[in-house]
Amino acid sequence: MRSPGTILILLYLIVALWTLTAVAASLATFLYYRNARRLRKPPNQPQAVVLAPVKGASPTLDQFTAALLAQDYQQYRVIFIVESTSDPAYWPLADAAGLSGGRARLIVAGESSDCGQKAHNLAAALRSLREDDEIVVFADGDFVPPVDWLTQLTRPIVRGRAEISTGYVIMVPRSPRPANILASLISLGIATIFSPPGARLCSGASTAIRRSTLERLKPERFLARTLSDDLALSRVARQHGIGIHMNLAARGPTPTEHSWRSLFAYIKRQYQIVRMYAPLHWAMAAWALLISPVGIVAAILLAFSGQIAGFAALILAAGLQQVRFVLRERALKRILDPDVIEQLAPVFRHSPLFGPFVQLFHLAAFLASAASRTIHWAGVAYRVDGPEQMTILSRDGKPVRRT
């Protein structure tokens, strides 16, 4: 049995680690706040092509297509990709392409057989590149890019400072339901952290890459038999020693409508994918999510045992959390359009109240990602046994027959 002195030392160690983690998170948020700003448009912009795989007709699909086709970038075109003509998004995208004056086209990729449907769609679109496409951009079909999104995202590549540039999305609640507020708070916590160069991952929602670099990475290989296009790209870029530029201004707002169940499933799926493709990042997330509740319990136990350090740690952690909330709000006001800031007002207002519950819900969804290898995504069930080992189990609830 451990002596009281040993237990006390253990509690102090846990509280110290928790406090250091909170300080590090606050510093990373401050660095984001200090550096996040929209930058001027470069004088010259090479031809860019935006690949936008779409599944289903979301309520914001028209907003997405209109915003994507109205970018202030000088020379660019858009390729929309759907699985089949029966997809509800097919006709809206066909109409958008037809009215784009030649800027956009629509590709039907067909069903995937040995990789994720999104990766299959992107592979099909990559076969349609033109010789003058110098920058390739990947964009999800569920966000509403601001008019300078493409300019901001590609700027480091245009200026010769990066080969790959990525920007995370920010969930914006479509209604002030608690689940939507929670989803937005979780996305803000991830999107407003300044991560060091070696710890960056591409976001499939918003990533640009120089065409010559992409060809050197051989997308026909890294997209084959993979579920996650963005993490597969991150993995192969790291293997080739190519850095990923985290674009602080390219933060695309994603209008979000979640129930508690759908939000839990979404977070679980994201962490399942990270566990398979970026296990070190999954372990880092485990630390960040677990140390807080464990640290709080340890600090409370210290406080009840008469140790002033327990009270001090609780007060410091609460204060740092509030500082992070303020820094996030001020940083986002620099880079987001005023109408998006207005939509985020309920999130900023409720953040101090929702903070502890956000952590618990986030942790529960994360823990659920630790066990299963079956991932449900856009109506398809996949079993993932490794970065390049996956099997399609069913589509729309119907088992897939194998020959």
NORWOUR-V108194 format. One record per residue. N is the residue number from 1. PSI is psi in whole degrees, 0 to 359 (999 if undefined). Layout:
n,psi
N,PSI
N,PSI
//
This chain:
n,psi
1,138
2,143
3,159
4,325
5,321
6,318
7,320
8,318
9,318
10,317
11,318
12,320
13,316
14,315
15,320
16,316
17,320
18,316
19,317
20,321
21,319
22,321
23,317
24,317
25,321
26,321
27,318
28,323
29,321
30,319
31,323
32,313
33,317
34,327
35,348
36,116
37,151
38,137
39,162
40,155
41,130
42,150
43,327
44,135
45,118
46,164
47,131
48,151
49,130
50,122
51,119
52,91
53,135
54,139
55,114
56,156
57,91
58,162
59,340
60,15
61,317
62,321
63,319
64,309
65,319
66,316
67,321
68,326
69,1
70,26
71,152
72,10
73,144
74,309
75,109
76,160
77,166
78,136
79,113
80,142
81,131
82,163
83,317
84,168
85,346
86,354
87,133
88,340
89,349
90,305
91,319
92,320
93,323
94,319
95,316
96,318
97,320
98,330
99,5
100,359
101,29
102,357
103,330
104,153
105,162
106,132
107,137
108,114
109,337
110,171
111,143
112,155
113,330
114,16
115,173
116,148
117,321
118,316
119,321
120,317
121,317
122,320
123,321
124,319
125,324
126,335
127,354
128,14
129,150
130,164
131,330
132,0
133,106
134,334
135,131
136,131
137,134
138,131
139,132
140,157
141,16
142,13
143,169
144,96
145,137
146,166
147,333
148,16
149,311
150,322
151,313
152,318
153,319
154,350
155,313
156,329
157,316
158,321
159,1
160,20
161,352
162,158
163,331
164,134
165,133
166,151
167,131
168,155
169,161
170,123
171,125
172,121
173,131
174,339
175,157
176,34
177,145
178,320
179,324
180,319
181,317
182,316
183,317
184,318
185,320
186,317
187,324
188,320
189,329
190,319
191,339
192,30
193,127
194,108
195,147
196,157
197,320
198,355
199,20
200,142
201,148
202,147
203,122
204,341
205,336
206,87
207,137
208,145
209,142
210,136
211,313
212,325
213,316
214,316
215,325
216,331
217,352
218,74
219,333
220,340
221,310
222,344
223,343
224,133
225,30
226,149
227,322
228,108
229,318
230,318
231,332
232,320
233,317
234,318
235,313
236,329
237,318
238,321
239,330
240,5
241,27
242,123
243,155
244,120
245,122
246,106
247,109
248,336
249,340
250,76
251,99
252,126
253,131
254,106
255,128
256,136
257,108
258,147
259,171
260,321
261,314
262,325
263,317
264,315
265,322
266,311
267,317
268,314
269,318
270,316
271,330
272,316
273,317
274,319
275,323
276,321
277,337
278,68
279,327
280,319
281,324
282,319
283,322
284,320
285,321
286,315
287,311
288,324
289,329
290,328
291,330
292,304
293,323
294,319
295,321
296,315
297,316
298,319
299,321
300,318
301,320
302,317
303,317
304,338
305,6
306,11
307,118
308,335
309,329
310,314
311,316
312,319
313,318
314,317
315,318
316,316
317,317
318,319
319,317
320,324
321,318
322,323
323,318
324,320
325,314
326,316
327,319
328,314
329,315
330,323
331,316
332,331
333,339
334,331
335,345
336,153
337,151
338,324
339,329
340,319
341,321
342,321
343,332
344,355
345,316
346,328
347,313
348,321
349,323
350,357
351,318
352,326
353,321
354,346
355,302
356,322
357,325
358,314
359,318
360,316
361,315
362,316
363,318
364,316
365,323
366,313
367,327
368,340
369,352
370,339
371,309
372,146
373,0
374,125
375,127
376,124
377,118
378,44
379,1
380,136
381,126
382,146
383,122
384,117
385,357
386,172
387,330
388,27
389,97
390,154
391,136
392,119
393,318
394,160
395,125
396,39
397,358
398,125
399,144
400,123
401,142
402,141
403,999
//
